[in-house]
Amino acid sequence: MLIPLGLQTNELRDLYDRADGLILSGGGDIHPERYRDTLTEMCKRIDPERDKLEFALVRWTAHSSAISPQRSLVQLNTISSRTTHGTSAHTDLK
């Protein structure tokens, strides 16, 4: 299922609860505010609405199985430790 941007939290949670798993596509950068950094010219194609939606999904999935490309790995790292360096394309996930 493709989840549209702009859903209310309860609508998003309803869709999430009906899904068997979660796969997040790759894409633009996560806004640096999410990992307490500043916006630089290295950041490309930032979409705060997408960040909001995906971070909610990743939080709900954090304790279950998920197939995740690099962008959601950065999100998991950001949520769990609140640290990362640079943009998602230049992140040290150690």
C-alpha positions in Angstrom: 0.0 0.0 0.0 1.2 3.5 -0.7 0.5 5.8 2.2 -0.3 9.4 1.2 1.2 12.4 3.0 -1.1 14.6 5.1 -2.9 11.9 7.1 -3.9 12.5 10.7 -2.0 10.4 13.2 -5.0 8.2 13.9 -5.5 7.6 10.2 -1.9 6.7 9.7 -1.9 4.4 12.8 -5.0 2.6 11.4 -3.2 1.9 8.1 -0.1 0.8 9.9 -2.1 -1.6 12.1 -3.6 -3.2 9.0 -0.2 -3.7 7.3 1.9 -6.9 7.6 5.2 -5.1 7.3 6.9 -1.9 6.4 9.2 -1.0 3.6 10.3 2.6 3.2 11.7 3.8 -0.1 14.9 5.8 -0.4 14.7 9.4 -1.2 15.7 12.9 -0.2 17.5 13.8 3.0 16.0 13.8 6.5 15.8 17.4 7.8 18.9 18.0 10.1 16.6 19.3 12.9 15.6 15.7 13.4 19.2 14.9 14.6 19.8 18.3 16.1 22.0 19.7 13.3 21.7 22.7 11.1 20.5 22.8 7.5 23.4 23.2 5.0 23.7 23.3 1.2 24.5 19.5 1.3 20.9 18.8 2.2 18.8 18.1 -0.9 15.1 17.5 -1.4 14.0 17.8 2.2 10.3 17.1 2.8 9.3 17.8 6.5 5.8 16.2 6.0 7.4 13.0 4.7 9.9 13.0 7.7 6.9 13.4 10.1 5.0 10.5 8.5 8.0 8.2 8.2 9.3 8.9 11.7 5.9 7.9 13.1 6.0 4.7 11.2 9.6 3.9 12.1 8.9 4.6 15.8 5.9 2.1 15.7 8.1 -0.4 13.9 11.2 -0.1 16.1 10.4 -3.2 18.1 9.3 -5.4 15.2 10.7 -6.6 11.9 11.1 -4.1 9.1 12.9 -4.2 5.7 14.5 -0.8 5.5 16.7 0.9 2.9 19.3 3.3 4.2 16.9 6.3 4.8 15.0 4.4 7.4 18.2 3.1 9.0 19.2 6.7 9.5 15.7 7.3 11.0 16.1 4.4 13.4 19.6 5.7 14.4 18.2 9.2 14.9 15.2 8.1 16.9 17.3 5.7 19.1 20.3 7.9 19.8 19.4 11.4 18.6 22.8 11.5 16.9 24.0 11.3 13.4 26.4 13.3 11.3 25.5 15.2 8.1 22.8 14.2 5.6 21.4 10.7 5.1 23.8 10.3 2.2 26.8 11.1 4.4 25.8 9.5 7.7 28.1 7.5 10.0 25.9 4.7 11.4 28.5 3.2 13.8 
